[in-house]
Amino acid sequence: MAVPLVQLTRAASVQASSSSSAVPVIPARKPSWLKVKAPGGANYVRLKGMMRELGLHTVCEEARCPNVGECWEHEAATFMILGDVCTRNCTYCAVSHGTPKAFDPLEPTRLAEAVYRMRLQHVVITSVDRDDLPNGGAEAFAGCITEIRRRLPETSVEVLIPDFKGSEPALNIVMDARPDILNHNLETAERLYRMARPGGRYDRALRLLSTARRMVPGGLTKSGVILGMGEEWDEVLVCMRDLRRSDVNILTLGQYLRPSGNHMPVARYYTPEEFAELREIGLSMGFSHVESSPLTRSSYHAWEQARSARPERSEGSTPNGGGHPEPFAATQGRLREGPLKSTAEHR
């Protein structure tokens, strides 16, 4: 797909407000726009209790998401399956790494029960990397989609998957279950992969996203980039351009926040104005939806992203014209409806 050429230099007005150094000096404190209210409301306590009761994990907790208080107060959460221990050790990620517990085949049932209790109409599911499993845990994603649809057939399901070490059979297991949105995050510039994401590969991430589109041409794909780990402005634009060349529909851009002193340091804080500029550039490249702000995370405003990215169904078209399910067909009608309760509508 042809992608419009973009200018790979900052606008003069932005350059004037930035340091001349490639990596500006980090402020002593986080900027005011990154300060959020500490969690602790009634819904937060109730949701936390439900997750523990059902033996479930959320990326909101494990990755120390800054939006957890706001999201959980609105009954919004992103489920994390396959345990809470990752087999990889990305230097920017707060999730624990090491040797995970054995795969639990009943987890999809418990997760679907939580979705049913909350009567959610849009669900976001992610996982740790499970390189110890034959298909990287692809069957668990497929099982979650199936179990949710069995209880709530009108609920749309978004999955944020690992790269499965580039395995197409593993990706096909997930795509055969027909998630409404397939998400895999690019995370950072190619130059920083060896340092920030040693277990991943930049080209492999792009290949996974383009392969997902080839497997299910009518589906929605999504990816995100974290800013502030040492990339140059031009490298951010290259990431965005590469994602469009992989035919990604939805893009998220957010500020990197260092989880602890043992993690990769923040190289710089981007301003809200810079995020707004990147959003406009992304839309000009052809992304259907761009969510770009300092506190944006993968599932931030996920329901609105999905609804915005999915075009209106043309008059007279049908969601299923034959015996085989139309790719992501369930989404086409649902994503145009009014505001609905979602696992990630406020993240």
TORVO-795539 format. One record per residue (C-alpha): residue in one letter; z, x, y. Coordinates in steps of 0.05 Angstrom, whole numbers, plus 5000, padded with zeros to 4 digits. Layout:
REM TORVO-795539
AZXY;...
This chain:
REM TORVO-795539
M500050005000;A498050275068;V503950435113;P503250495189;L504151185216;V510551275255;Q512651765308;L517152295276;T520752475341;R526352125377;A524951695437;A526752055501;S532251565519;V535651695452;Q534652445455;A537952465523;S544352165496;S544652625435;S546953335428;S541453855428;S544354125363;A541153865298;V548153705272;P552453455330;V559853605334;I563953075299;P568752685344;A576152795330;R576652065312;K571951545286;P568151185341;S570850505362;W565150135328;L567550375260;K574550095266;V575949485222;K581949045209;A586249225148;P585648735090;G591248275070;G589547535082;A590646965033;N583646975003;Y584047734995;V590447674955;R587647094913;L581147454897;K584748094879;G589147704831;M583047374798;M579548034788;R585648334754;E586647704711;L579547744685;G579648504679;L573948584729;H572449124781;T569149074849;V565449624885;C569049364947;E575449684921;E572850264880;A568250524935;R573350374990;C568449945028;P570549855101;N568449125099;V573048915041;G577948525085;E572548125120;C568647995056;W574347785013;E576947315066;H570146975060;E570546964983;A565147504980;A565348084932;T560548544896;F562248594822;M562249284789;I560949274714;L561449804658;G568350034680;D570950424740;V569551134717;C562751444731;T559351984689;R556452304751;N559952634810;C556252484875;T559752854931;Y559752264979;C562351734931;A569551494924;V568651224853;S572451624800;H568452064754;G569952314684;T569652024614;P569151254616;K572050764567;A567750454512;F562749914531;D565949224531;P560748704506;L565048124532;E564848354605;P558647944622;T562347314599;R568447464640;L564347624702;A560346974694;E567046594689;A569246894756;V562646694788;Y563445994759;R570545924786;M568246134855;R561945684851;L557946244882;Q550546134897;H548746864906;V551747424864;V551348184872;I552648614811;T552849374809;S555649904762;V557950614754;D552951094722;R553751084647;D549551664622;D553751644558;L550350984536;P543450964503;N540350534557;G545250704613;G548450014608;A542049614620;E544149104568;A550448954608;F546348774670;A541748334629;G547748004596;C551047854664;I544647524689;T543947104626;E551246884626;I551246694700;R544846294693;R547745934632;R553545674675;L550345634743;P542645604736;E541745524811;T545546164828;S541146754848;V542947434821;E542048114855;V543148744815;L544349444843;I542649894785;P543250644769;D536951034754;F537851014678;K535451744679;G528451484692;S528051074628;E522750534633;P525150174570;A532150114601;L529249854667;N525049364627;I531349074594;V533948894664;M527248634690;D526248194629;A532647834649;R529247664715;P534247854769;D532547544836;I533148214871;L532748914840;N536349434882;H536750184872;N539150604930;L535351224952;E541751434988;T539552055026;A533952535044;E530552934989;R533153595018;L540453375009;Y539853114937;R542153744902;M548453774945;A549953024953;R547252714890;P546553264838;G545552784780;G539952414814;R532752574833;Y529352334896;D522552234864;R525751884804;A529051374849;L522451214884;R518951174816;L524150684790;L523050224850;S515450234845;T515750124770;A520249514779;R514949224826;R509549374774;M513549044719;V514848414760;P509848394817;G512747764848;G519848034851;L524048294908;T526149014910;K531349334955;S534050024972;G538950345020;V539951005057;I546651275080;L546351645147;G550752205172;M550852695113;G546753225148;E539752935149;E535153005209;W532552385245;D525552545221;E528052575149;V530851865156;L523951625176;V520851985117;C525751635070;M523850965100;R516451125095;D517151345022;L520750695005;R515250275036;R510150674996;S514150464935;D513149744959;V520549614973;N521848955009;I528949015035;L532049625068;T539349755086;L541750315132;G549050475143;Q553851015167;Y556851505116;L564451495119;R568052065083;P572651765029;S577352365028;G578053095047;N575153284979;H568552934994;M562453145032;P564053175107;V560952725159;A555553115196;R554852615252;Y556151895272;Y550051475290;T550850985347;P549550235342;E543550345388;E540550855339;F541450365281;A538049825322;E532250305336;L531550455262;R531449715246;E525549615293;I521950205263;G523149935193;L520349255210;S514249585241;M513149955175;G512749295139;F519549175107;S520948435099;H528148525121;V532049115150;E539649095154;S541749675198;S548549795230;P554350285225;L558149845176;T552249615135;R552949725060;S548149535003;S550548824997;Y551948715071;H549348015088;A545948005020;W544547255022;E541147295090;Q537147905067;A534547535007;R532746915045;S529347305100;A525247745052;R522747175008;P516646835040;E516146085042;R512945794979;S506045514997;E505144764992;G502944534924;S505145164888;T509845114828;P515445574807;N513045584735;G505945424719;G506245594646;G510645754586;H512846444612;P517846444670;E514646624736;P517547294762;F523747154803;A521346434809;A528246134815;T529146494881;Q523146204916;G526245524930;R533545734933;L532946274985;R530245805038;E536245335036;G542045325086;P548245785089;L551545835021;K557546174991;S555646864966;T558847474935;A556347894992;E554447465050;H559147825097;R558448545072;
